Amino acid sequence: MSSSTSASQQQPTWVKPVTANLKDQPVLKLYNTLTKSKVEFIPRDANEVTWYSCGPTVYNSSHMGHARNYVTIDINRRILQDYFGYNVKFVQNVTDIDDKIILKARQEFLFNQFSQSFDKEASPIPAKLVETAQEGLSKYISKNLPEFAASGSSDFSKWASEQDLKEIGLTKPKFPMHIKAALAANSVIENVKTTTVDEFLSKTQDVIVPQLDAKLGSTVTNTEIFRACSSYWERQYDQDMLKLNVLPSTITTRVRWISLLQHCKI
C-alpha cells in the first residue's frame, strides 16, 4: 500500500478471537478481507455455530434455481457439521407474505369463484365464458407479447419464425411462459365445440385471472386466503427439499410473525 493512500481507505486491524484449542480437529480456514489472507475460523461460542440463511418466497412450485441454491447451502452445512465437527444451529427464513403471495392467492380465489359459476357438464361452452377468455387472451397478448399484438392473427406460426421466437426468448426470460399460456388458451377457444368446460377453464386460467383481479381484486380482504396459499406452497417446498435430501432447518422463521411482532412492538 502506497504512502499516499488515505486513512479512510485503510482496513481496520483484525484481532484474532481467542478460543479454547480443540486438538485433533480439522481446522477450517476462510479468506479474511481485512488481512487479505486465509485465517482460522473461530466461532464466537466454542464449537457452536449459528447460521442464518434466506429461504424461499412460497407462492408457487419450486424450480431449478431453488434446487441449486439450497442444495449448495446444504453441502456447505454438512461439511461444517460432518467434517469440521461444528454444532450448527441452522436458522432459515420463509417469506410467507409479500406482494407476489397476495396476488397469487387473490387470483386463485377469484378464479375458483368464477369457475364455480359454470356448470361443468354444460354443452356447448357458455357464451359468457368464451367471451371472457377471448377478451382475456387479447389483453394478455397486448401486455405480455407486444411483439405480436398488432399482427391480428391468432396463429403463432404466422407471427414470427422459430428463430425469431428464440431470439426474443433470450432477452425476455418469461417469454416462453407467456407463449405457452397464450397457445393453450387459443387452442381451446378455436376448438370450443369439442372442449369440455373443465378443460376450457384449465387452459384459459392464465389469461382470465388478470381480468378478474383487475375488476374484483380489491374485494378480497380475508387474510386467511393469503395464509392458506403460502402454507400450502411451504409444505410443497419442504417435500421438494426432502426429495433432494436437503436437511431441514433447526429453526424456521416466517415474515408473517416477524411483521406481527414488529407491529405489536414486542
C-alpha positions as CSV (number, residue, x, y, z in Angstrom):
1,M,0.0,0.0,0.0
2,S,1.5,3.4,-1.0
3,S,2.0,6.1,1.5
4,S,-0.4,8.3,-0.5
5,T,-3.3,6.0,0.4
6,S,-5.7,8.0,2.6
7,A,-6.6,6.7,6.1
8,S,-10.2,6.3,5.0
9,Q,-9.1,3.6,2.6
10,Q,-7.1,1.6,5.1
11,Q,-8.6,-1.5,6.5
12,P,-9.1,-1.7,10.3
13,T,-6.8,-4.0,12.2
14,W,-8.2,-7.5,12.6
15,V,-7.8,-9.1,16.0
16,K,-7.9,-12.8,16.1
17,P,-10.6,-14.2,18.5
18,V,-9.4,-16.2,21.5
19,T,-10.8,-19.7,22.0
20,A,-10.0,-23.0,23.5
21,N,-7.7,-25.1,21.4
22,L,-9.6,-28.1,20.1
23,K,-6.9,-30.8,19.5
24,D,-7.2,-33.4,16.8
25,Q,-9.8,-31.5,15.0
26,P,-9.7,-30.3,11.3
27,V,-9.1,-26.6,11.1
28,L,-11.4,-24.6,8.9
29,K,-9.8,-21.5,7.3
30,L,-11.6,-18.8,5.4
31,Y,-10.5,-15.8,3.4
32,N,-10.4,-12.7,5.5
33,T,-10.9,-9.5,3.5
34,L,-9.2,-7.4,6.3
35,T,-6.0,-9.4,6.3
36,K,-6.2,-10.4,2.6
37,S,-5.3,-13.9,3.6
38,K,-6.9,-17.1,4.9
39,V,-7.3,-17.2,8.7
40,E,-8.7,-19.8,11.1
41,F,-12.4,-19.8,11.5
42,I,-13.1,-19.3,15.2
43,P,-16.7,-19.4,16.4
44,R,-17.8,-16.9,19.0
45,D,-19.2,-19.6,21.3
46,A,-16.7,-22.6,21.4
47,N,-17.9,-25.2,18.9
48,E,-21.3,-23.7,18.4
49,V,-22.1,-22.1,15.1
50,T,-25.4,-20.2,14.4
51,W,-26.1,-19.9,10.7
52,Y,-28.9,-17.7,9.2
53,S,-29.9,-18.3,5.6
54,C,-32.6,-16.7,3.5
55,G,-35.2,-19.2,2.4
56,P,-37.9,-19.3,-0.3
57,T,-40.8,-17.0,-1.0
58,V,-43.6,-19.5,-1.1
59,Y,-46.3,-18.9,-3.7
60,N,-45.6,-21.5,-6.4
61,S,-43.7,-24.7,-7.2
62,S,-40.0,-25.0,-6.5
63,H,-37.8,-24.7,-9.6
64,M,-34.2,-25.4,-10.5
65,G,-33.0,-22.1,-9.0
66,H,-34.3,-23.3,-5.6
67,A,-32.6,-26.7,-6.0
68,R,-29.3,-25.2,-7.0
69,N,-29.3,-22.7,-4.1
70,Y,-30.5,-24.9,-1.3
71,V,-28.5,-28.0,-2.3
72,T,-25.3,-25.9,-2.4
73,I,-26.1,-24.4,1.1
74,D,-26.8,-27.9,2.4
75,I,-23.4,-29.2,1.1
76,N,-21.6,-26.5,3.0
77,R,-23.7,-27.1,6.1
78,R,-22.8,-30.8,6.1
79,I,-19.1,-30.0,5.6
80,L,-19.2,-27.8,8.7
81,Q,-21.0,-30.4,10.7
82,D,-19.7,-33.7,9.5
83,Y,-16.1,-32.9,8.6
84,F,-15.2,-30.0,10.8
85,G,-17.4,-31.1,13.7
86,Y,-19.2,-27.9,14.5
87,N,-22.6,-27.9,16.1
88,V,-24.6,-25.9,13.6
89,K,-27.9,-24.2,14.5
90,F,-29.3,-23.5,11.1
91,V,-32.0,-20.8,11.0
92,Q,-33.9,-20.3,7.8
93,N,-36.5,-17.7,6.9
94,V,-39.6,-18.3,4.9
95,T,-41.2,-15.3,3.2
96,D,-44.9,-16.3,3.7
97,I,-46.4,-12.9,2.9
98,D,-45.5,-10.4,0.3
99,D,-46.9,-8.8,-2.9
100,K,-46.4,-12.0,-5.0
101,I,-48.2,-14.2,-2.5
102,I,-51.0,-11.7,-2.1
103,L,-51.5,-11.5,-5.8
104,K,-51.3,-15.3,-6.4
105,A,-53.7,-16.1,-3.5
106,R,-56.2,-13.4,-4.6
107,Q,-56.2,-14.6,-8.2
108,E,-56.6,-18.2,-7.3
109,F,-59.5,-17.4,-5.0
110,L,-61.2,-15.2,-7.7
111,F,-60.7,-17.9,-10.4
112,N,-62.2,-20.6,-8.1
113,Q,-65.3,-18.5,-7.6
114,F,-65.5,-17.7,-11.3
115,S,-65.2,-21.4,-12.2
116,Q,-67.9,-22.5,-9.8
117,S,-70.4,-20.2,-11.5
118,F,-70.4,-22.6,-14.6
119,D,-72.0,-26.0,-15.0
120,K,-69.1,-28.4,-15.7
121,E,-71.4,-30.6,-17.8
122,A,-72.6,-27.7,-19.9
123,S,-72.5,-28.1,-23.7
124,P,-71.8,-26.1,-25.6
125,I,-69.4,-23.9,-23.6
126,P,-71.3,-21.0,-22.1
127,A,-71.0,-17.8,-24.2
128,K,-70.0,-15.7,-21.2
129,L,-67.0,-18.0,-20.5
130,V,-65.9,-17.9,-24.2
131,E,-66.2,-14.1,-24.4
132,T,-64.3,-13.7,-21.1
133,A,-61.5,-15.9,-22.4
134,Q,-61.3,-14.1,-25.8
135,E,-61.1,-10.7,-24.1
136,G,-58.5,-12.1,-21.7
137,L,-56.4,-13.5,-24.4
138,S,-56.4,-10.3,-26.4
139,K,-55.3,-8.3,-23.3
140,Y,-52.8,-10.9,-22.3
141,I,-51.1,-10.8,-25.7
142,S,-51.1,-6.9,-25.7
143,K,-49.4,-6.8,-22.3
144,N,-47.0,-9.8,-22.4
145,L,-46.4,-10.4,-26.1
146,P,-46.5,-6.9,-27.6
147,E,-44.2,-8.0,-30.5
148,F,-47.2,-9.9,-31.9
149,A,-50.2,-7.8,-30.7
150,A,-50.5,-5.9,-33.9
151,S,-50.5,-8.9,-36.2
152,G,-54.2,-9.6,-35.7
153,S,-53.5,-13.3,-36.1
154,S,-54.2,-16.0,-33.5
155,D,-51.8,-18.4,-35.3
156,F,-48.5,-18.1,-33.6
157,S,-46.7,-19.7,-36.5
158,K,-47.6,-16.7,-38.7
159,W,-46.3,-14.1,-36.2
160,A,-42.6,-14.9,-36.4
161,S,-40.1,-17.6,-37.4
162,E,-38.9,-20.1,-34.9
163,Q,-35.5,-18.3,-34.9
164,D,-37.2,-15.0,-34.1
165,L,-39.0,-16.6,-31.2
166,K,-35.7,-18.0,-29.8
167,E,-34.0,-14.6,-30.1
168,I,-36.8,-12.9,-28.3
169,G,-36.7,-15.6,-25.6
170,L,-33.0,-14.8,-25.0
171,T,-33.8,-11.2,-23.9
172,K,-37.1,-12.0,-22.2
173,P,-36.8,-14.9,-19.7
174,K,-40.6,-15.2,-19.3
175,F,-41.3,-15.1,-23.0
176,P,-41.7,-18.9,-23.3
177,M,-44.1,-19.0,-20.4
178,H,-46.3,-16.3,-22.0
179,I,-46.2,-18.1,-25.4
180,K,-47.3,-21.3,-23.7
181,A,-50.2,-19.7,-21.9
182,A,-51.4,-17.9,-25.0
183,L,-51.2,-21.0,-27.1
184,A,-53.1,-23.1,-24.6
185,A,-55.9,-20.5,-24.4
186,N,-56.0,-20.0,-28.1
187,S,-56.3,-23.8,-28.8
188,V,-59.4,-24.3,-26.7
189,I,-61.0,-21.1,-27.9
190,E,-60.6,-22.2,-31.5
191,N,-61.9,-25.7,-30.7
192,V,-64.6,-24.7,-28.3
193,K,-67.1,-27.1,-29.8
194,T,-65.0,-30.2,-28.9
195,T,-63.8,-28.9,-25.5
196,T,-65.3,-29.6,-22.0
197,V,-65.9,-26.8,-19.5
198,D,-63.2,-28.1,-17.2
199,E,-60.6,-28.2,-20.0
200,F,-61.6,-24.8,-21.2
201,L,-61.2,-23.3,-17.7
202,S,-57.9,-25.0,-17.1
203,K,-56.3,-23.8,-20.4
204,T,-57.6,-20.2,-20.2
205,Q,-56.9,-19.6,-16.5
206,D,-53.7,-17.7,-17.1
207,V,-55.4,-15.2,-19.4
208,I,-58.6,-14.9,-17.4
209,V,-57.2,-14.3,-13.9
210,P,-55.7,-10.8,-14.7
211,Q,-59.1,-9.6,-15.8
212,L,-60.8,-11.0,-12.6
213,D,-58.1,-9.4,-10.5
214,A,-58.4,-6.0,-12.1
215,K,-62.2,-6.0,-11.6
216,L,-62.6,-7.7,-8.2
217,G,-59.1,-7.8,-6.6
218,S,-59.9,-5.1,-4.1
219,T,-62.8,-7.1,-2.7
220,V,-60.6,-9.9,-1.5
221,T,-59.5,-8.9,2.0
222,N,-59.7,-12.1,4.1
223,T,-56.2,-12.7,5.4
224,E,-56.9,-16.4,5.7
225,I,-56.9,-16.7,1.9
226,F,-53.3,-15.4,1.8
227,R,-52.2,-17.6,4.7
228,A,-53.7,-20.7,3.1
229,C,-51.8,-20.1,-0.1
230,S,-48.4,-19.6,1.5
231,S,-48.9,-22.5,3.9
232,Y,-49.7,-24.9,1.0
233,W,-46.7,-23.9,-1.0
234,E,-44.4,-24.0,2.0
235,R,-45.4,-27.6,2.5
236,Q,-44.7,-28.3,-1.1
237,Y,-41.3,-26.7,-0.8
238,D,-40.5,-28.9,2.3
239,Q,-41.4,-32.0,0.3
240,D,-39.3,-31.0,-2.6
241,M,-36.3,-30.4,-0.3
242,L,-36.8,-33.7,1.3
243,K,-36.7,-35.5,-2.1
244,L,-33.4,-33.7,-2.7
245,N,-32.1,-34.9,0.7
246,V,-31.6,-31.3,2.0
247,L,-31.5,-31.2,5.8
248,P,-34.4,-29.3,7.4
249,S,-33.6,-26.1,9.3
250,T,-33.1,-26.2,13.0
251,I,-35.4,-23.2,13.3
252,T,-37.7,-21.7,10.7
253,T,-38.7,-18.1,11.0
254,R,-41.6,-16.5,9.0
255,V,-42.1,-13.0,7.8
256,R,-45.7,-13.0,8.9
257,W,-44.8,-13.5,12.6
258,I,-41.8,-11.1,12.4
259,S,-44.1,-8.4,11.0
260,L,-46.7,-9.2,13.8
261,L,-44.1,-8.8,16.5
262,Q,-42.8,-5.5,15.0
263,H,-46.4,-4.2,14.7
264,C,-47.1,-5.1,18.4
265,K,-43.6,-3.7,19.4
266,I,-42.7,-6.9,21.2
